[in-house]
Amino acid sequence: MRRPIFLIGYMACGKTTLGTALAAAADVEFVDLDHLIERRFGCSVAQIFATAGEATFRQAESDVLTSLAEPTEHQRVIGCGGGTPCREENLQRMLGAGTVVLLRANREITLQRILDAPGQRPRFIGLSRDAAVARIDADLAAREPFYCRAHREFDSSRLDTADQIRQSVAEFIRQFDLTPKQSAQ
């Protein structure tokens, strides 16, 4: 049985991009925690926050995380929302169940990714560049006590082109001893 790998990190750090690319290149299943919750509720995370509230979302997040944390026959990579590890029970569950990998992209790259996807990050809609930087800095400062407890870190600054993604995936596969798919070698 294989223990899961949990990808954590701030928004736009590349959890979904890396996880999706890993599923294509390695013998892993990628599960995006937010996407499972959206399917359960039938609407986006932003809509869940707006209609049911953050407490409802966070409880659903914990419930889904619990169901995914069990060892499986095949390697599973789970992309967690940026706030998932900031709930102590979630972080403890991940730390005990598998390998927690903090994805870190530098602040400028994170900012650019957020600005390049207007409307996808509700907390940044209408913010000036300076206000967005201030929000990122405040969020990261508040989350760092949780993020720094990850077992490992991985630089996710290079996930913006097909070539960067391919190189980052190869490095992740090497660092975490994953099995490449035959066609990906």
C-alpha atoms as a printed R data frame, in Angstrom:
    type eleno elety resid chain resno       x      y       z
1   ATOM     1    CA   MET     A     1   0.000  0.000   0.000
2   ATOM     2    CA   ARG     A     2   1.184  3.501  -0.861
3   ATOM     3    CA   ARG     A     3   0.782  6.513   1.375
4   ATOM     4    CA   PRO     A     4  -0.534  9.678  -0.313
5   ATOM     5    CA   ILE     A     5   1.482 12.750  -1.183
6   ATOM     6    CA   PHE     A     6  -0.289 15.961  -0.167
7   ATOM     7    CA   LEU     A     7   0.550 19.104  -2.143
8   ATOM     8    CA   ILE     A     8   0.035 22.225  -0.053
9   ATOM     9    CA   GLY     A     9   0.850 25.873  -0.638
10  ATOM    10    CA   TYR     A    10  -0.534 29.294  -1.320
11  ATOM    11    CA   MET     A    11  -2.960 29.928  -4.162
12  ATOM    12    CA   ALA     A    12  -1.406 29.974  -7.637
13  ATOM    13    CA   CYS     A    13   1.634 28.020  -6.422
14  ATOM    14    CA   GLY     A    14   0.908 25.317  -9.004
15  ATOM    15    CA   LYS     A    15  -0.737 22.481  -7.057
16  ATOM    16    CA   THR     A    16  -3.261 21.684  -9.796
17  ATOM    17    CA   THR     A    17  -0.830 22.275 -12.659
18  ATOM    18    CA   LEU     A    18   1.845 20.047 -11.121
19  ATOM    19    CA   GLY     A    19  -0.614 17.381  -9.955
20  ATOM    20    CA   THR     A    20  -2.297 17.123 -13.348
21  ATOM    21    CA   ALA     A    21   1.064 16.905 -15.114
22  ATOM    22    CA   LEU     A    22   2.276 14.257 -12.650
23  ATOM    23    CA   ALA     A    23  -0.798 12.133 -13.375
24  ATOM    24    CA   ALA     A    24   0.019 12.318 -17.086
25  ATOM    25    CA   ALA     A    25   3.726 11.508 -16.662
26  ATOM    26    CA   ALA     A    26   3.887  9.123 -13.701
27  ATOM    27    CA   ASP     A    27   1.996  6.175 -12.300
28  ATOM    28    CA   VAL     A    28  -0.026  8.378  -9.913
29  ATOM    29    CA   GLU     A    29  -3.621  9.377  -9.428
30  ATOM    30    CA   PHE     A    30  -4.122 13.117  -8.950
31  ATOM    31    CA   VAL     A    31  -7.040 14.297  -6.845
32  ATOM    32    CA   ASP     A    32  -7.856 17.992  -6.466
33  ATOM    33    CA   LEU     A    33  -9.559 18.466  -3.103
34  ATOM    34    CA   ASP     A    34 -11.360 21.672  -4.149
35  ATOM    35    CA   HIS     A    35 -12.736 20.010  -7.292
36  ATOM    36    CA   LEU     A    36 -14.195 17.145  -5.234
37  ATOM    37    CA   ILE     A    37 -15.869 19.624  -2.902
38  ATOM    38    CA   GLU     A    38 -17.239 21.601  -5.858
39  ATOM    39    CA   ARG     A    39 -18.738 18.401  -7.263
40  ATOM    40    CA   ARG     A    40 -20.291 17.573  -3.905
41  ATOM    41    CA   PHE     A    41 -21.952 21.013  -3.685
42  ATOM    42    CA   GLY     A    42 -22.581 21.497  -7.398
43  ATOM    43    CA   CYS     A    43 -20.962 24.944  -7.443
44  ATOM    44    CA   SER     A    44 -17.598 26.688  -7.183
45  ATOM    45    CA   VAL     A    45 -15.633 27.183  -3.958
46  ATOM    46    CA   ALA     A    46 -16.390 30.921  -4.172
47  ATOM    47    CA   GLN     A    47 -20.124 30.156  -4.419
48  ATOM    48    CA   ILE     A    48 -19.915 27.746  -1.472
49  ATOM    49    CA   PHE     A    49 -18.267 30.470   0.621
50  ATOM    50    CA   ALA     A    50 -20.918 32.991  -0.466
51  ATOM    51    CA   THR     A    51 -23.983 30.797   0.050
52  ATOM    52    CA   ALA     A    52 -23.112 28.236   2.726
53  ATOM    53    CA   GLY     A    53 -20.277 30.041   4.488
54  ATOM    54    CA   GLU     A    54 -16.652 29.269   5.182
55  ATOM    55    CA   ALA     A    55 -17.426 26.995   8.143
56  ATOM    56    CA   THR     A    56 -19.503 24.706   5.901
57  ATOM    57    CA   PHE     A    57 -16.764 24.651   3.285
58  ATOM    58    CA   ARG     A    58 -14.046 23.897   5.863
59  ATOM    59    CA   GLN     A    59 -16.067 21.014   7.328
60  ATOM    60    CA   ALA     A    60 -16.596 19.535   3.848
61  ATOM    61    CA   GLU     A    61 -12.889 19.985   3.190
62  ATOM    62    CA   SER     A    62 -12.017 18.043   6.361
63  ATOM    63    CA   ASP     A    63 -14.521 15.294   5.540
64  ATOM    64    CA   VAL     A    64 -13.214 14.816   1.990
65  ATOM    65    CA   LEU     A    65  -9.605 14.960   3.167
66  ATOM    66    CA   THR     A    66 -10.278 12.211   5.713
67  ATOM    67    CA   SER     A    67 -11.677  9.949   2.997
68  ATOM    68    CA   LEU     A    68  -8.603 10.520   0.789
69  ATOM    69    CA   ALA     A    69  -5.919 10.101   3.448
70  ATOM    70    CA   GLU     A    70  -5.971  6.303   3.495
71  ATOM    71    CA   PRO     A    71  -3.187  4.323   1.802
72  ATOM    72    CA   THR     A    72  -4.064  2.991  -1.657
73  ATOM    73    CA   GLU     A    73  -2.632  0.400  -4.046
74  ATOM    74    CA   HIS     A    74  -1.440  3.109  -6.428
75  ATOM    75    CA   GLN     A    75   0.354  6.327  -5.546
76  ATOM    76    CA   ARG     A    76  -2.111  9.164  -4.964
77  ATOM    77    CA   VAL     A    77  -1.200 12.855  -5.111
78  ATOM    78    CA   ILE     A    78  -3.729 15.152  -3.454
79  ATOM    79    CA   GLY     A    79  -3.804 18.857  -4.255
80  ATOM    80    CA   CYS     A    80  -5.108 20.696  -1.200
81  ATOM    81    CA   GLY     A    81  -6.566 24.187  -1.051
82  ATOM    82    CA   GLY     A    82  -4.282 26.885   0.323
83  ATOM    83    CA   GLY     A    83  -6.165 26.976   3.626
84  ATOM    84    CA   THR     A    84  -6.528 23.219   4.096
85  ATOM    85    CA   PRO     A    85  -3.403 22.761   6.266
86  ATOM    86    CA   CYS     A    86  -4.290 25.844   8.330
87  ATOM    87    CA   ARG     A    87  -6.845 23.807  10.229
88  ATOM    88    CA   GLU     A    88  -4.805 21.861  12.773
89  ATOM    89    CA   GLU     A    89  -6.841 18.652  12.472
90  ATOM    90    CA   ASN     A    90  -6.278 18.639   8.696
91  ATOM    91    CA   LEU     A    91  -2.546 19.239   9.007
92  ATOM    92    CA   GLN     A    92  -2.191 16.492  11.622
93  ATOM    93    CA   ARG     A    93  -4.152 14.082   9.427
94  ATOM    94    CA   MET     A    94  -1.915 14.812   6.419
95  ATOM    95    CA   LEU     A    95   1.343 14.655   8.395
96  ATOM    96    CA   GLY     A    96   0.352 11.290   9.849
97  ATOM    97    CA   ALA     A    97  -1.090  9.766   6.687
98  ATOM    98    CA   GLY     A    98   1.502 10.560   4.051
99  ATOM    99    CA   THR     A    99   4.115 12.973   2.789
100 ATOM   100    CA   VAL     A   100   3.229 16.659   2.917
101 ATOM   101    CA   VAL     A   101   5.007 18.685   0.239
102 ATOM   102    CA   LEU     A   102   4.942 22.472   0.376
103 ATOM   103    CA   LEU     A   103   5.012 24.003  -3.096
104 ATOM   104    CA   ARG     A   104   6.662 27.409  -3.060
105 ATOM   105    CA   ALA     A   105   6.702 29.830  -5.945
106 ATOM   106    CA   ASN     A   106   8.392 33.174  -5.487
107 ATOM   107    CA   ARG     A   107   6.091 36.088  -4.694
108 ATOM   108    CA   GLU     A   108   6.408 37.820  -8.082
109 ATOM   109    CA   ILE     A   109   5.470 34.645  -9.939
110 ATOM   110    CA   THR     A   110   2.560 34.037  -7.561
111 ATOM   111    CA   LEU     A   111   1.369 37.605  -8.044
112 ATOM   112    CA   GLN     A   112   1.625 37.364 -11.829
113 ATOM   113    CA   ARG     A   113  -0.284 34.070 -11.909
114 ATOM   114    CA   ILE     A   114  -3.059 35.615  -9.813
115 ATOM   115    CA   LEU     A   115  -3.200 38.753 -11.966
116 ATOM   116    CA   ASP     A   116  -3.163 36.689 -15.179
117 ATOM   117    CA   ALA     A   117  -6.374 34.910 -14.117
118 ATOM   118    CA   PRO     A   118  -8.771 37.727 -13.216
119 ATOM   119    CA   GLY     A   119 -11.981 36.496 -11.656
120 ATOM   120    CA   GLN     A   120 -10.561 33.108 -10.657
121 ATOM   121    CA   ARG     A   121  -9.341 34.388  -7.292
122 ATOM   122    CA   PRO     A   122 -12.315 36.169  -5.685
123 ATOM   123    CA   ARG     A   123 -10.231 37.639  -2.863
124 ATOM   124    CA   PHE     A   124  -8.168 39.572  -5.429
125 ATOM   125    CA   ILE     A   125 -10.924 41.005  -7.617
126 ATOM   126    CA   GLY     A   126 -10.601 44.766  -7.871
127 ATOM   127    CA   LEU     A   127  -7.327 44.977  -5.956
128 ATOM   128    CA   SER     A   128  -4.478 47.125  -7.231
129 ATOM   129    CA   ARG     A   129  -1.099 45.480  -7.705
130 ATOM   130    CA   ASP     A   130   0.129 46.950  -4.396
131 ATOM   131    CA   ALA     A   131  -2.983 45.774  -2.542
132 ATOM   132    CA   ALA     A   132  -2.587 42.298  -4.052
133 ATOM   133    CA   VAL     A   133   1.041 42.166  -2.887
134 ATOM   134    CA   ALA     A   134  -0.041 43.239   0.605
135 ATOM   135    CA   ARG     A   135  -2.731 40.527   0.666
136 ATOM   136    CA   ILE     A   136  -0.258 37.833  -0.464
137 ATOM   137    CA   ASP     A   137   2.268 38.921   2.172
138 ATOM   138    CA   ALA     A   138  -0.353 38.964   4.954
139 ATOM   139    CA   ASP     A   139  -1.779 35.604   3.940
140 ATOM   140    CA   LEU     A   140   1.637 33.974   3.738
141 ATOM   141    CA   ALA     A   141   2.653 35.369   7.126
142 ATOM   142    CA   ALA     A   142  -0.519 33.951   8.698
143 ATOM   143    CA   ARG     A   143  -0.114 30.557   6.995
144 ATOM   144    CA   GLU     A   144   3.627 30.074   7.405
145 ATOM   145    CA   PRO     A   145   3.356 28.452  10.883
146 ATOM   146    CA   PHE     A   146   1.331 25.686   9.209
147 ATOM   147    CA   TYR     A   147   3.167 25.534   5.884
148 ATOM   148    CA   CYS     A   148   6.605 25.259   7.498
149 ATOM   149    CA   ARG     A   149   5.575 21.952   9.114
150 ATOM   150    CA   ALA     A   150   5.471 20.174   5.750
151 ATOM   151    CA   HIS     A   151   7.810 17.205   5.426
152 ATOM   152    CA   ARG     A   152   9.422 18.584   2.273
153 ATOM   153    CA   GLU     A   153   9.448 21.627  -0.008
154 ATOM   154    CA   PHE     A   154   9.439 21.813  -3.788
155 ATOM   155    CA   ASP     A   155  10.114 24.921  -5.886
156 ATOM   156    CA   SER     A   156   7.050 25.461  -8.064
157 ATOM   157    CA   SER     A   157   8.199 28.707  -9.642
158 ATOM   158    CA   ARG     A   158   8.754 27.023 -13.010
159 ATOM   159    CA   LEU     A   159   5.313 25.834 -14.097
160 ATOM   160    CA   ASP     A   160   4.319 28.472 -16.630
161 ATOM   161    CA   THR     A   161   5.360 26.888 -19.943
162 ATOM   162    CA   ALA     A   162   5.127 23.350 -21.276
163 ATOM   163    CA   ASP     A   163   8.911 22.975 -21.060
164 ATOM   164    CA   GLN     A   164   9.035 24.252 -17.463
165 ATOM   165    CA   ILE     A   165   6.218 21.905 -16.474
166 ATOM   166    CA   ARG     A   166   7.982 18.949 -18.103
167 ATOM   167    CA   GLN     A   167  11.248 19.766 -16.281
168 ATOM   168    CA   SER     A   168   9.516 20.323 -12.936
169 ATOM   169    CA   VAL     A   169   7.572 17.066 -13.263
170 ATOM   170    CA   ALA     A   170  10.773 15.154 -14.055
171 ATOM   171    CA   GLU     A   171  12.425 16.681 -10.987
172 ATOM   172    CA   PHE     A   172   9.428 15.878  -8.756
173 ATOM   173    CA   ILE     A   173   9.368 12.286 -10.011
174 ATOM   174    CA   ARG     A   174  13.091 11.997  -9.254
175 ATOM   175    CA   GLN     A   175  12.909 13.617  -5.799
176 ATOM   176    CA   PHE     A   176   9.870 11.645  -4.657
177 ATOM   177    CA   ASP     A   177  10.785  8.323  -6.248
178 ATOM   178    CA   LEU     A   178   7.654  8.054  -8.377
179 ATOM   179    CA   THR     A   179   7.354  5.597 -11.250
180 ATOM   180    CA   PRO     A   180   7.260  7.283 -14.674
181 ATOM   181    CA   LYS     A   181   4.695  6.004 -17.144
182 ATOM   182    CA   GLN     A   182   6.238  3.953 -19.928
183 ATOM   183    CA   SER     A   183   5.213  6.468 -22.594
184 ATOM   184    CA   ALA     A   184   6.617  9.355 -20.514
185 ATOM   185    CA   GLN     A   185  10.176  8.026 -20.302
